Amino acid sequence: MASSLHPDRKLLALAPDPSLPQPALLQFFQKLRIAVCAGYWMPSEALPGAAAIAIVTGMAQRDVEQALTLLRQENWIATGEDGHDRITPKIDQPVSKLSSLSDMLRARGFTPGSRWIARTVAEPDLDEQWRLNLQSGNKVARMERIRLANEIIIGYERSSLPTSILPDPLQVGSSLYQYMTDHQLNIARAVEEIEAVVCDAEMAARCGLAAGQALLKLTRVSALQNGQIIELTYSYFRSDYYHYVVELND
């Protein structure tokens, strides 16, 4: 949610504190990055220019521009055709818990969306048989969709569940996890793999991403408390919009 602070008060909050030991530029960059991630500006709202930020914060304009450049390089903000910077729908996915993509996007001020490509009951392929630990004769509910943030295509997703868990994939609305919650399917364990891939021509034709674009492929296998595997999901996200976080707590 965007801050209700007056624009100048927002910028004043970014000013470095001379009493702190960290260099002013480092303080400013850290505060600016936190502000971008915390929703000081809505996704559709243009960030102030370097000159305006410099005047209010007392920073040198070249230092402000350096901080903004680093945020662009890290894909936290992007310059639009009008020349203004805006925050990007960066998905901050912690490895320590499963989170709804829609919830993560809403937390960053974006409107999540999806477009179903297909929802069918099908014979499982070899990968589905293996990962879902299916027996002969079992079928899967297979769902494919495009994931959106403010109507921008950010990824493609394919989920497969045993029909014993999901008899009719049309029962799933906008959220697979909501379906699971409604049917007391509580995920107790999940394994998630991540790898870098390139969007091929088939993927580009299927979901509208650009052929040759760098993607992050996530493979998630989820199980109930009793060990029954209930979900296999392949997600392909634009690498400039996905941020994977690993935190070790001893």
Sequence and secondary structure as in RCSB ss.txt:
>XXXX:A:sequence
MASSLHPDRKLLALAPDPSLPQPALLQFFQKLRIAVCAGYWMPSEALPGAAAIAIVTGMAQRDVEQALTLLRQEN
WIATGEDGHDRITPKIDQPVSKLSSLSDMLRARGFTPGSRWIARTVAEPDLDEQWRLNLQSGNKVARMERIRLAN
EIIIGYERSSLPTSILPDPLQVGSSLYQYMTDHQLNIARAVEEIEAVVCDAEMAARCGLAAGQALLKLTRVSALQ
NGQIIELTYSYFRSDYYHYVVELND
>XXXX:A:secstr
    S HHHHHHTTS  TTSSS HHHHHHHHHHHHHHHTSS TTS    HHHHHHHH   HHHHHHHHHHHHHTT
SEEE TTS EEE   EEEETTS   HHHHHHHTT  EEEEEEEEEEE   HHHHHHTT  TT  EEEEEEEEEET
TEEEEEEEEEEETTT S GGG  S HHHHHHHTT    EEEEEEEEEE  HHHHHHH   TT EEEEEEEEEE T
TS EEEEEEEEEETTTEEEE     
